[in-house]
């Protein structure tokens, strides 16, 4: 499984790089705080797999990196090879990039 740090994600966002960010947390978590990614809760990731890009890098995130790693494994089993897990999830983002973001 390929991983990306929150610093690397911030660089991608700041530079306007063409990639997709997917947040696999539940609705209430996404509503509390998010980084603007496409919201596909983990339970629906395979049902909505057609919304996951195949022709550019895709960063998958959650609260801590555990659910996103599960999503990666599920999607990789479907043939995806362009996926990156956000190490530490939104908790790492709050700790290292933006301490003002709400976490729970």
Legacy VTK file of the C-alpha trace (Angstrom):
# vtk DataFile Version 3.0
C-alpha trace
ASCII
DATASET POLYDATA
POINTS 104 float
0.000 0.000 0.000
1.355 3.397 -1.014
1.103 6.203 1.531
1.362 9.975 1.484
2.086 12.326 4.389
-0.049 15.333 5.291
2.859 17.566 4.228
2.881 15.923 0.789
-0.900 16.326 0.540
-0.642 20.012 1.439
1.973 20.466 -1.307
-0.370 18.809 -3.828
-3.267 21.038 -2.753
-1.166 24.219 -2.741
0.333 23.527 -6.171
-3.012 22.721 -7.780
-1.825 19.265 -8.796
-4.414 17.153 -10.607
-5.457 14.401 -8.217
-8.584 13.178 -6.447
-9.072 13.285 -2.675
-11.611 10.858 -1.219
-12.805 11.008 2.395
-14.215 7.674 3.634
-15.428 8.893 7.031
-19.098 8.897 8.048
-21.423 11.821 7.294
-21.201 13.418 10.752
-17.399 13.233 10.671
-17.200 14.819 7.229
-19.609 17.567 8.315
-17.477 18.307 11.400
-14.365 18.942 9.320
-13.089 18.039 5.882
-10.401 18.974 3.412
-12.763 19.353 0.469
-12.441 15.827 -0.843
-15.179 13.715 -2.395
-17.178 12.082 0.381
-17.706 8.333 -0.047
-18.179 6.586 3.328
-16.222 3.336 3.682
-19.397 1.233 3.698
-20.231 2.450 0.183
-16.766 2.521 -1.380
-17.301 -0.520 -3.594
-20.857 0.488 -4.540
-19.566 3.925 -5.573
-16.230 2.728 -6.987
-17.186 4.190 -10.367
-16.704 7.646 -8.792
-13.059 6.864 -8.001
-10.729 8.121 -10.729
-8.511 5.581 -12.470
-6.442 7.934 -14.627
-4.876 10.171 -11.953
-3.546 9.810 -8.397
-6.196 9.261 -5.731
-5.529 10.057 -2.057
-7.881 8.307 0.369
-8.311 9.710 3.876
-10.218 9.108 7.101
-9.769 10.081 10.752
-6.525 8.220 11.476
-5.596 6.238 8.359
-7.142 2.899 9.319
-10.441 3.047 7.422
-8.745 4.582 4.416
-6.300 1.653 4.332
-9.277 -0.738 4.343
-10.791 1.231 1.440
-7.487 1.037 -0.438
-7.310 -2.733 -0.056
-10.919 -3.091 -1.263
-10.322 -0.881 -4.302
-6.958 -2.465 -5.110
-8.739 -5.836 -5.189
-10.918 -4.290 -7.923
-7.832 -3.428 -9.979
-7.015 0.112 -8.848
-3.277 0.872 -8.830
-3.293 4.674 -8.410
-4.227 4.918 -4.717
-2.440 6.521 -1.758
-3.399 6.305 1.909
-3.138 9.550 3.910
-0.908 8.630 6.857
-2.509 9.717 10.125
-5.691 11.015 8.476
-7.339 14.242 9.539
-5.815 13.876 13.011
-2.346 14.265 11.485
-3.583 17.182 9.377
-4.813 18.922 12.527
-1.589 18.155 14.423
0.869 19.116 11.668
-0.867 21.494 9.230
-3.954 23.228 10.643
-4.467 23.221 14.424
-7.712 25.194 14.031
-9.568 22.386 12.235
-12.176 20.597 14.349
-11.464 16.975 15.218
-13.267 14.629 17.564
LINES 1 105
104 0 1 2 3 4 5 6 7 8 9 10 11 12 13 14 15 16 17 18 19 20 21 22 23 24 25 26 27 28 29 30 31 32 33 34 35 36 37 38 39 40 41 42 43 44 45 46 47 48 49 50 51 52 53 54 55 56 57 58 59 60 61 62 63 64 65 66 67 68 69 70 71 72 73 74 75 76 77 78 79 80 81 82 83 84 85 86 87 88 89 90 91 92 93 94 95 96 97 98 99 100 101 102 103
